[in-house]
Amino acid sequence: MSSSYEARIGALASGPTIDLRSDTVTHPTEAMREAMYRAEVGDDVYGEDPTINRLEELAAEKTGKEAAVFVPSGTMGNAIALLTHCRRGDEIVMGDRSHTYLYEVGGAARLNGSPVRPVPTLPDGTLDRARLAHSFLGDDIHEARTGLLCLENTHNMCGGRVLSAATLRELAAPARARGLPVHMDGARLFNAAVALGVPASELAAEVDSVQFCLSKGLSAPVGSMLAGSRSFIEEARRVRKLLGGGMRQAGILAAAGILALTEMVERLAEDHANAKKLAEGLANIPGIAIEPETVETNILFFGMRGADGQPGDVAPLVTAAASGGVLCSGGDDGRIRAVTHYGISAGDIERALTVFAAAMKEAAAAPVA
Ligand SMILES: Cc1ncc(COP(=O)(O)O)c(C=O)c1O
């Protein structure tokens, strides 16, 4: 971590804004900028970008897979996985709170022409086992054939919950029993690995393919990796080209990705500690509803409890916190999301808690519309 980056973040932190909306707001470190400047590049569609080739080898090694491909975003990495695993029209099984189901623009329907079978997501980020067991089709001529099971780890909408290797194995079992592939949206795979104290490869070993993001907690400016078997990744490269994701001298971006994987993984533990501290502090503010014991990584959700014990409208709290310099995301499901990351220090958490306490008083006093 370079001092000028620290200084820049420090200036931000002591200034008006503590940005807890997402870990996607992280900026590249000074070391990343330097590596980007110096990156050796070539035409990656010809396989000639040495920096991308190095990043792909590193990603394959970290996930314990035969190969990996650099893609522009997590959304594209997941879309490529769905298109590579499935035939057109195959049904895809995924959680009803998963990012791929909710926030990837209906890609399974639009790109694969696939029906999606949403399985109820449990608060711990796993899926309803009984429903999952009955979600695989294809024996009956009336049914679409199931082509893929998707899992998410850590689980964003469940508050960064972590799925262990044993849990992944258990959830994958019904798909495995039918010889079906399993894809993991591991946008925050390394948060899961750090929280569990295991190598990412131990989690990735339970699935056929995994997508992880370089541009979230790992702080690279752009990019995700999709990893799997050599033949899967060969086909994934063709699909990436189809989607317009074949980049040229993108070694400039991959250079930052290499540092994301070599220098930014271990420090995710700091983000997890900060999230826990924020959750515990929020639990002490009257009227805030949160379960700090469920906070395992860098994402937390909380709500407001009215005098009658019923959930309150969080919009005034989000607005009041923003005017105090703390940004967070107000969901339409009555919850607020806060995400810790490289740009957030332990001191920022203290300040954020002071702002939330004041904002809560202000929000509680706001007239009901
Ligand atoms: C769990 C999960 N998967 C996938 C994505 C998509 O990543 P991207 O924004 O790079 O497309 C996100 C983004 O926040 C995410 O949280």
The ligand as a Tripos MOL2 file, in Angstrom:
@<TRIPOS>MOLECULE
LIG
   16    16     1     0     0
SMALL
NO_CHARGES

@<TRIPOS>ATOM
      1 C1        -22.5330  -11.5610   -6.1010 C.3       1 LIG1
      2 C2        -22.2750  -10.7400   -7.3260 C.ar      1 LIG1
      3 N1        -22.1500  -11.3580   -8.5020 N.ar      1 LIG1
      4 C3        -21.9030  -10.6830   -9.6290 C.ar      1 LIG1
      5 C4        -21.7670   -9.3140   -9.6240 C.ar      1 LIG1
      6 C5        -21.5510   -8.5810  -10.9210 C.3       1 LIG1
      7 O1        -20.2990   -8.0020  -11.0180 O.3       1 LIG1
      8 P1        -20.0550   -6.7790  -12.0240 P.3       1 LIG1
      9 O2        -20.6070   -5.5760  -11.3570 O.co2     1 LIG1
     10 O3        -18.5670   -6.7570  -12.1850 O.co2     1 LIG1
     11 O4        -20.7590   -7.0950  -13.3050 O.co2     1 LIG1
     12 C6        -21.9070   -8.6230   -8.4110 C.ar      1 LIG1
     13 C7        -21.7860   -7.1460   -8.3800 C.2       1 LIG1
     14 O5        -21.9600   -6.4940   -7.3820 O.2       1 LIG1
     15 C8        -22.1650   -9.3540   -7.2330 C.ar      1 LIG1
     16 O6        -22.3130   -8.7530   -6.0490 O.3       1 LIG1
@<TRIPOS>BOND
     1     1     2 1
     2     2     3 ar
     3     2    15 ar
     4     3     4 ar
     5     4     5 ar
     6     5     6 1
     7     5    12 ar
     8     6     7 1
     9     7     8 1
    10     8     9 2
    11     8    10 1
    12     8    11 1
    13    12    13 1
    14    12    15 ar
    15    13    14 2
    16    15    16 1
@<TRIPOS>SUBSTRUCTURE
     1 LIG1         1 GROUP 0 **** ****
